[in-house]
Amino acid sequence: MSDTTIPPTTVNRLVAEALGTFLLVFGGVGSALFAANFPADSENNPLGIGFVGVSLAFGLTVVAGAYAWGPVSGGHFNPAITLGLAAAGRFEWKNTVGYIIAQVIGGALGTTMIVLIGIFGTGDWLANAQDSGFASNGYDELSPGGFGLGAAIIAEILLTAVFVLIILGVTHSTRGTAALAPLAIGLTLTLIHLISIPIDNTSVNPARSIAAAIYGGAGPLSQLWVFIVFPIVGGLLAGVLHRALFEPKGTLPPVQAEARVP
């Protein structure tokens, strides 16, 4: 038998990105809608997983997706990460559009599956989920804690930048620890959600925000631009900062190996 490893094709990579983003959205948004306040009519909420459970759900999906499909596509599952890696020199700019399209499609399929399950739910579960925003991101009256636009902008830029800097660090070709990288990334995303769910329901991922907003109604759609623009700003900022601060001039090739995890 030959030991030659056949590299993944472009189609393989795009499918892996779509599947990873699907898992992230279905697992994270699904936990927020199905399990966070279960049973919904219980005043004491004895079984619901709450903010901590939802935060863990987002983190665990990233860990699982990174181990499963990271070796194929690099395991971005997030347009802000894709653009941040490109800004850092870890990913080719020419491939960013395809990745982002695959991520948006995968995320939309995730919330669509939640809707299909909800159709067969009890009573008016689906209508209530959509009336409540379908776990979309938001500020002002759509913020879980009533935080305004400025808070959402600062949180999304800062936390996305932190997320991308962590990813760039733990996946570095010489300084990172590849076997543990998915755990570090997943735990970081869990921490980010623990911090910012009360602020704006946590985006740091435009694909996740788009996926929820398309079923969340007019309010989330009208605020969606914030959760597209500012996570991307944070990701790009992190990529530029990492390249300037942690990659000595003259040592970084035009495009490093992509940020892959095993």
KACORPE-V772417 format. One record per run of one state. SS is the DSSP state (~ for helix, > for strand, _ for the rest). FROM is the first residue (numbers start at 1). TO is the last residue. If there is no record, write none. Layout:
ss->SS from->FROM to->TO
ss->SS from->FROM to->TO
This chain:
ss->_ from->1 to->9
ss->~ from->10 to->34
ss->_ from->35 to->49
ss->~ from->50 to->73
ss->_ from->74 to->78
ss->~ from->79 to->87
ss->_ from->88 to->92
ss->~ from->93 to->119
ss->_ from->120 to->124
ss->~ from->125 to->131
ss->_ from->132 to->139
ss->~ from->140 to->142
ss->_ from->143 to->148
ss->~ from->149 to->170
ss->_ from->171 to->177
ss->~ from->178 to->200
ss->_ from->201 to->205
ss->~ from->206 to->213
ss->_ from->214 to->217
ss->~ from->218 to->246
ss->_ from->247 to->262
